[in-house]
């Protein structure tokens, strides 16, 4: 009996320690800050709260712009060429998250949402027609922003219904819903979106389960969103498919 109680006590202590580690180190499992590898990219600084952010840009005069939110391990300046091809007439603003690409601070869901609002408000002061593009992690930021600000179109590349639900499926033995601070619950914001929305699903996405993307699609009001499966692609190769640029461009 004593041995059994000892085993139970040790197992309980290890479980509690694992929960504590998951709680305290959760953001290191979500965010993988990257330096900017594109020294030639044009950049501007944006003050958000007490933090200076670096925004990778392609300047264009006129009323139209694109704001881009990238993946959790992405150097967004690397997406400038394809976005420039897809949107030749639009100004481009690509957010380097806190801790990424020279931006100060540390990332969190609340901070990145506030930064997204600051970037939108800055861009909207110069451009009345704004398209939002989010990829992977960035879809959660784009969805929430589109629910709170006026945009002409929303593009979501390999999006998820809820980061909390993804984490719960990856760590089924832990009370993730209690431990996770950054939940990115896109399903809560999607019903409020009225802008035409393009959802891009990679056929063989090994990171975001297809069911999660399809659940998000059902959260939009009828007729608002259109989902397209890009054949033969994975999470990180979907942008290499010829169909990708067409989906970014949208209807002509």
Secondary structure, 3 states (H helix, E strand, C coil): CHHHHHHHHHHHHHHHHHHHHHHHCHHHHHCCCCCCCCCCCEEEEEEECCEEEEEEEECCCCCEEEEEECCCCCCHHHHHHHHHHHCCCCEEEEECCCCCCCCCCCCCHHHHHHHHHHHHHHHHCCCCEEEEEEECHHHHHHHHHHCCCCCCEEEEECCCCCHHHHHHHHCCCCCHHHHCCCCCCHHHHHCCCCCEEEEEEECCCCCCCHHHHHHHHHHCCCCCEEEEEECCCCCCCHHHCHHHHHHHHCCC
